[in-house]
Amino acid sequence: MIYYPDAFLDNLLMEDIQYGDLTSRALNISDQLGTMTFTRREAGCVSGITLGCRLLEKLGLEVKAHRQDGDFADKGDCLITAEGRADALHQGWKVVQNVLEWSCGVSDYMAKMLEIYHRYQPKGQIACTRKNIPNTKLLATQAVLAGGGVIHRQGCSETILLFANHRRFLSEPDNWAQHVKQLRQAAPEKCIVVEADDIEQAREALKAQPDILQLDKFSVEDIAQLQHEAPQIAPQCHLSLAGGINLNTIEKYAQTGIRLMVTSAPYYAPPTDIKVRLYPKD
């Protein structure tokens, strides 16, 4: 479960509603009772349901979720219904629609990537990076998990990942063995992940015996070559792929046999179309 602080909910609401719905107030319909429905126009994996419901509840509405985060919804399926005052319904309308459309877009993209990936690697995992759209980390994390993905790392303090940008600050940038040794000593409880930018770097990195070697933007041919060499050089090291992995390329990379893909592509998926309808209550 992803926890959403009240301050986060309030910030989302205040981006839009501020001093209330002026149109409802001007039309003198604020205190009328009504119903609002959120419906998915196309089939796919859904997310943002829990957050959407909490936002509507913050406005004093009675809310019912018809689908849960991670469910598959058919075209025309109702996701959420809310009942209450017309002004509250109008204030919750666009905020929750935005949350659902963006979140469902991310989760559905992730689910589609995994569906292709698992045809070739049933136990393979796709991990999303921390390169999310600014101020969307909570939404992004929830949407990725709902789509069946995992999180690569939430922040730079969470895991060890040695980049070339780190090595350039060291007196011996290419002394992989020393780097890995130092990292193991300084962070004995952490998995040591190192990234290589080309096949020669990858070979040198493997000699240092890291836990995971991340191959950034490698060709399929170089990946195949390293798969042949890695078990002989570092039998305990796992390979992962990063860079350029998206819905258009996942099948190609899935066929390599690598069981961990690292990507940020789902964050930039097109939003899902969510239909919202408000009606006076009978």
ChimeraX attribute file (.defattr): number of C-alpha atoms within 10 A of each C-alpha:
attribute: neighborCount
match mode: 1-to-1
recipient: residues
	/A:1	6
	/A:2	11
	/A:3	9
	/A:4	13
	/A:5	8
	/A:6	12
	/A:7	9
	/A:8	13
	/A:9	16
	/A:10	12
	/A:11	11
	/A:12	16
	/A:13	20
	/A:14	14
	/A:15	9
	/A:16	15
	/A:17	17
	/A:18	10
	/A:19	8
	/A:20	15
	/A:21	18
	/A:22	14
	/A:23	12
	/A:24	18
	/A:25	13
	/A:26	9
	/A:27	8
	/A:28	12
	/A:29	14
	/A:30	19
	/A:31	13
	/A:32	13
	/A:33	17
	/A:34	19
	/A:35	20
	/A:36	22
	/A:37	19
	/A:38	24
	/A:39	23
	/A:40	23
	/A:41	16
	/A:42	14
	/A:43	14
	/A:44	22
	/A:45	27
	/A:46	29
	/A:47	33
	/A:48	26
	/A:49	24
	/A:50	18
	/A:51	21
	/A:52	24
	/A:53	20
	/A:54	17
	/A:55	24
	/A:56	27
	/A:57	17
	/A:58	15
	/A:59	16
	/A:60	15
	/A:61	21
	/A:62	15
	/A:63	20
	/A:64	16
	/A:65	16
	/A:66	14
	/A:67	17
	/A:68	17
	/A:69	22
	/A:70	23
	/A:71	15
	/A:72	17
	/A:73	20
	/A:74	15
	/A:75	12
	/A:76	14
	/A:77	16
	/A:78	19
	/A:79	23
	/A:80	23
	/A:81	21
	/A:82	24
	/A:83	23
	/A:84	21
	/A:85	21
	/A:86	26
	/A:87	23
	/A:88	25
	/A:89	25
	/A:90	20
	/A:91	22
	/A:92	25
	/A:93	23
	/A:94	15
	/A:95	19
	/A:96	24
	/A:97	20
	/A:98	18
	/A:99	21
	/A:100	29
	/A:101	20
	/A:102	24
	/A:103	33
	/A:104	31
	/A:105	26
	/A:106	31
	/A:107	33
	/A:108	28
	/A:109	27
	/A:110	29
	/A:111	25
	/A:112	17
	/A:113	25
	/A:114	23
	/A:115	16
	/A:116	16
	/A:117	25
	/A:118	15
	/A:119	13
	/A:120	17
	/A:121	18
	/A:122	12
	/A:123	10
	/A:124	17
	/A:125	20
	/A:126	26
	/A:127	22
	/A:128	26
	/A:129	19
	/A:130	18
	/A:131	14
	/A:132	19
	/A:133	12
	/A:134	7
	/A:135	8
	/A:136	12
	/A:137	15
	/A:138	13
	/A:139	22
	/A:140	24
	/A:141	23
	/A:142	25
	/A:143	30
	/A:144	27
	/A:145	22
	/A:146	25
	/A:147	29
	/A:148	20
	/A:149	21
	/A:150	18
	/A:151	18
	/A:152	18
	/A:153	16
	/A:154	15
	/A:155	10
	/A:156	9
	/A:157	8
	/A:158	10
	/A:159	16
	/A:160	16
	/A:161	19
	/A:162	19
	/A:163	14
	/A:164	14
	/A:165	9
	/A:166	10
	/A:167	15
	/A:168	11
	/A:169	9
	/A:170	11
	/A:171	8
	/A:172	11
	/A:173	14
	/A:174	15
	/A:175	14
	/A:176	21
	/A:177	16
	/A:178	13
	/A:179	19
	/A:180	20
	/A:181	14
	/A:182	12
	/A:183	19
	/A:184	16
	/A:185	10
	/A:186	10
	/A:187	12
	/A:188	10
	/A:189	9
	/A:190	15
	/A:191	15
	/A:192	21
	/A:193	21
	/A:194	24
	/A:195	22
	/A:196	21
	/A:197	14
	/A:198	14
	/A:199	17
	/A:200	11
	/A:201	15
	/A:202	20
	/A:203	17
	/A:204	16
	/A:205	25
	/A:206	29
	/A:207	14
	/A:208	19
	/A:209	21
	/A:210	24
	/A:211	19
	/A:212	20
	/A:213	24
	/A:214	26
	/A:215	25
	/A:216	18
	/A:217	15
	/A:218	18
	/A:219	13
	/A:220	13
	/A:221	10
	/A:222	14
	/A:223	21
	/A:224	14
	/A:225	12
	/A:226	20
	/A:227	16
	/A:228	11
	/A:229	14
	/A:230	20
	/A:231	13
	/A:232	12
	/A:233	17
	/A:234	18
	/A:235	12
	/A:236	13
	/A:237	18
	/A:238	19
	/A:239	21
	/A:240	21
	/A:241	22
	/A:242	19
	/A:243	15
	/A:244	17
	/A:245	21
	/A:246	19
	/A:247	17
	/A:248	9
	/A:249	11
	/A:250	19
	/A:251	19
	/A:252	12
	/A:253	20
	/A:254	22
	/A:255	13
	/A:256	15
	/A:257	15
	/A:258	19
	/A:259	20
	/A:260	19
	/A:261	24
	/A:262	23
	/A:263	20
	/A:264	21
	/A:265	20
	/A:266	26
	/A:267	27
	/A:268	13
	/A:269	19
	/A:270	14
	/A:271	18
	/A:272	25
	/A:273	17
	/A:274	22
	/A:275	14
	/A:276	17
	/A:277	11
	/A:278	17
	/A:279	13
	/A:280	14
	/A:281	13
	/A:282	6
